[in-house]
Each structure stands twice: as C-alpha cells, then as structure tokens.
C-alpha cells in the first residue's frame, strides 16, 4: 500500500510545550535527532504555548530544522496539537510530549506496525520512566464508575486487581506484548491521517487530561482499532510537562486539580450519561468529593513543601 507521494513527509511529529519545560524539550528534540526515522521523511512541529522562558529562542538557535509556532497565550494541549494537525498532511502524525525521549528504532518500529495494520487508527508504545519503571498508563481500558473508584482508592492499582478493578492497567495486554487495547497514552500517540480525517481533531473542550481517552474512544466508536506495541520503548518523565508536578512532586495546584476533575466530568457526560439519572448524579457527586479530597491533600502537601 502506498502511504505517501515521493519526496513528501511520511510522518509529522507534533510537540506542545509550556513554560518550564525547556530542558525537557531540548532532551526530546535531541533524542529525535539522535534516532532519525529511516522509513521516510519527517517534519517536527513544535507549538510554544506562550512559554516566554526562552524556549522558542532555544528551538530556533539549536534546532533550526524544527517548525515552530509561538502562540500569544496558553491555548492548551489540544489546541496546541490541533494547530499543526490541521496544517500538515503526512499520512501519519505523532503526538509526542516534550517530556519524552525516543530510543533507537522506536519510531521506525511503530510506523511499520501501524502500516502493516490498516485497521489501526491510533498506536502507542511501551513507556518507561527514567529509572526504567514501566508506566502503566501507556495502555488503558476505558474508565467505568467502578474502575475509576478502584483506581482512585488504590485497590485497582494493585498487581492482583482483576480486569474490572484494574482497568487503568489494561491487564489484557502485557508490558512487552502487542495487541488491541481501549486506549494509549497521549504522551505518544501515532495516528493514521485518514482515520483522523474521519474522526476529527482533539476535543479542545478538555483541559490537560482525558483528551487522549476521548480521542481513542471516538476512534473506536467509528470502527478504528487502537493498538499497543510493547516491543518499542520511549522514555516518559511522568508529570514533567506540569510545572506544579515538577515543583511539588505528585501534588497538583488548585488550577490543575480543577482542570483534571472537570475533564473527568466531561468524559463521563459525553459518553456515559443520560440513561440513568440516579447513577449520573452519584458519579458527579463522587467526582466533586474526589476534587475536594484532592484539593485538601494538595494544599497540605504544598504548604509542607513551602
């Protein structure tokens, strides 16, 4: 099957960066330079969401091959990606977080995997943290009220949790295996252009979270498969693109807590609500209760860091 015209790019890489992530972006772009794609031409596109910290200047000076868009305000992760997704035309696009580093032949392997499977609309790879620990969010099942409750109480994160409780760990496909899953992580999402043209761009109504689950859900609803391949590895500095997470460990600021829980509510409202009003009310109440708990814990922890 022919994927591209002669001389045109095979892959468009899109990276969105915010303030405080200059060093991470430098490492990411350096890894792309060290491990070029052999299968075809690649364009690298960066959206600077009004970082104003020298990131744009660094990209222009050290990575002149990168196409750069500097936005006057932080438009968000979805809008930052959509800026380039709507302006590029390669048969494949890769949404890549600036807190990632690609490894040798990872991109070529993933391109080969998706090109061999015309039914796949989105593909993701194995993500590991810098200490080598597997990032279980690399592949996930779609959340249900029970699965979300188990995850946030910690029960679903245990190794012995069953499929219904451990949905966020997507146990049906192993860390080093390959196969169909519900969703892959937005830190690395390889997308087929023809499928994206059918499904649409990222939903800019989300904040910084849940937009990857939303996109995968929409792809699968239109009949496209989501594929995870653990035979290719990319390093992922979890939380690296969130300034608050880097400064205060795993505790979010009030703004990020509000955005996270608002995104949870948006996902549930779009795809699950409407048929059982009592369950809907219980879910929204649970999201609100979790928000209050998260804000309280974060406030106490952040004061401790201060």
N, C-alpha and C positions, 0 to 999 in steps of 0.2 A: 504493500500500500504506500502510495506517495504522500508524504506529510507536508512537503514544502516545495516551493519553487527554487530553482537553482540560484544560489547566492543570497537568498533571504534567510533570516534567522529561523532556527528550529525552536529556540526557547527564549522567552522573555522572563527574566528574573526581576521580581518587584520586591523592594525592601522599603519599609516605612520606619522612620526614625524620629524620636522625640528628644527633648532636652535631657542631657545627662548620659546619653548612650554613645558618645563619640568614640570612646575607646573600644566598645563592643563592636560598633560598625566597622571600625578600622580592622579589627581581627576578622570579622566576617568577610569583608571585601578582600583582605589579604588571602584568606583561605580559598576564595573563588579564583584568585589569580594563581595560586599555587596548584590548584587542581582544575584546570580548564576542561571543558566538555569536548570530547573527541568526536562525538556523533554529528555535530553540526554547529553552525554559528549561533552565538548567544549575545543578547543585549542585556545589560544590567541597568536597571532603572531604580533610582532612589527618590523617595518623597521625604523631604525635610519638613516636618510639621512644626515650623516656626521654632526651631530649637534655640536659635540666637546664642549659641555657645561655641561657635567656631566650627561646627560640624560641616556646614556647607563649604566653607573655605578649605577644610581638610580634604573633602572629596574632590574639589576642583584641582587642588595642588598635587595630591598624591595618587588620585585615581581618575585621570582625565578621560579614560575610556568609558566611565560611568555617565549615564544620562541623569541629570539632576533637576528636580522640580522643588523649589523652595516656596512653601505656602506661607501667607502672611499670618496665619493663625493655626492652632492645632485642630485640624479638621477631623481627627480620629483615625483609628486603624483602618476602618472600612473605606472611608472616603479617600484616605491616602493610597490604598491599593487600587481602588476604582479609578483614580486619576490616571494611572498607567494602563490598567486593564482595558479601559475604554479608548486608549490611544495607540495600542500596539496590536499586532496581527499575527504573531508567530503561532504555529499550530499548538504549541504548549506554553503554559505560563506557570511559573513557580513563585508562590508567595513564600517569602523567606524572612524570618525575623532577624533583626540585626544582632540578637544575642545568640546566634548560631555560628558554627564553623563547619564547613563541609569537609569530608575526608576523601581520600583518594578513590576515584571512580564511582563515588556515591551517585553523582548526578547522571553519569552515563548508565549506570545500572538501573536507576529509576526510570529514565527515559526509555530504555529497552523494555522494561517491564510493562509500562503503560502502552507502548506502541504495539506490543505483542497481544494486548488485550483490548480490542476495540470497544468492548462493552464497559470499560472502566472510564469514569468521568473525572475522578479525583484519586490520587495516590499519595500515600505517606510512607515514611521510612522509620527505622529504629532511631529513637532519640536517646542519647545518654548525657548525663551531666558530666562536668569536668572531672569528677572523681571516678567516673566510669559507671556510676549507678544508673540503672535503666529508668527512664522517665515513663511511668505507666500511662501518662496522659497521651502518649504517642498514638494510642488506638483506644477507642472508647465505644461503648454502647450508648444509644440514646437514653437520656435520663427518664425515669419514671418517678412518681412521688415516693414509692418505696425505696427505689435505688438511691435517690437523692438523700432521703433520710438516713439510710445506712451509711452513705459516704460521709455525710457531714457529722455523724455521730462517731465515726471511726470504725464502725463494725464492717462496713463494706471495703475498707482498706486492708483488712487482714488477708493473709495469704490463703486462708481456708474458707473465705467467704464464697458462697455459691454464686451461680450466674445471676440470680435475681437481685442479690445484695451487692455483688461486686461489679456492677455494670461499668463503672468508670475504669476498671482494669481490663475490660474486654477479654475475659479468660478464654474465649473460644479460639483465639489465635495466639500462639506463643511468641515470646520476645524475639526469637530468631527465625520464626516461621513466616510464611507468606499466605495471604488469603483475604477473603472479603470480610469487612467489618462495617459497623454502622458509621463510624466517624474517625477521622485522623486529626492530628493537632495542627492548629493554624500556624505554628512555627515553621512548618514545612508542608506545603500543600501543592502538589504538582497537578495541574488542571488541564484537561483537554479543551482547546479553544471551541471546538464545535459544540461540545456539551455546555460550556459556559454561555455560548450564544443562545442556546435553547433555554437554559435555566435562569439566566440573568446574573447580574453582578452581586457583590456582597450587600447585605441589608444595612444601610447606613443608619438605621434607627437604633442599632446596638451601640453600646459603648466600646469597652476594650475586651469584653468577654462574651462568650456564647455565639459569636458570629460564625465561628468555624463549624460548630454543631448545626447551626441554622443552615449553612450552605450545604453541608453533607446531607442533611435531611431533605432539602429541596432537590438535590441531585437524585437521591434515591427515590423520591416521590415521582420523579419524571422517568424512572426506569434505568438510570445510570448506576453502576456499581462503584463503591468506594473500596479501594484496595490498600492493604498494608503489606509492606515488604520489609521484614526484619533482617534481610541479608545486606542491606545498605545502611550505613550508620552516619548520623550527623550529631555533632555536639550541640547541646542546648543548655544555656545558662538560664535556668528557670527563674522567672521574675526579673530578669536582667533589664528588660525594657521599661520597667516601672520604677521610677525614681524612689518612691516611697518604699518599695520592696527592697531595694538595694540599701537604703539607709537604715531601715528598721526591721531587717530580716523578713519574716513572712507576714508581718502585720501591715495591713493596708491603711491608708489615710481615709478620712471620712468620705472624701470625694470618690475614691476608688471603691470603698465599700458600697456606697450608694449606686455607683455605676454597675458593679458586679451583680447586686441583687435586683436592680432594675432589669438587667439583661436576663436574669433567670425568669422574672415575671413575663418578659416579652416573649421568650421562647415558649413558655407554657401557654400563654394566651394565643399565640399564633397557631400552635399545632395540637393542643390537647383540650382546650377549654370549650365550653358551650353546651355540652351534652349532659353534664351532671353538676348542676349549680352548687350543691352542698359540698361536693369534692373540690370544686373550683374555689369556693370560699375557704375551705380548710387549707388548700395549697397556698393561697395568697396570704393567709394568716401565718402559716408556717414560714413563708419567705420573710414576712415582716418580723416575726420573732427571731429568726436567724440573723436578720440585719441588726436588730438591737443587741443581740449577744455579741456579734462580730464587732460592732462599734465599741461596745463596752470593753471587750478584751483588747482591741487595738489601742484604745485610748490609754488604758492602764499600762500596756506594754510600751507604748511610745513615750509616755511620761517617764517610765523607767529608763529608756534609752537617753532621755534628755538629761 
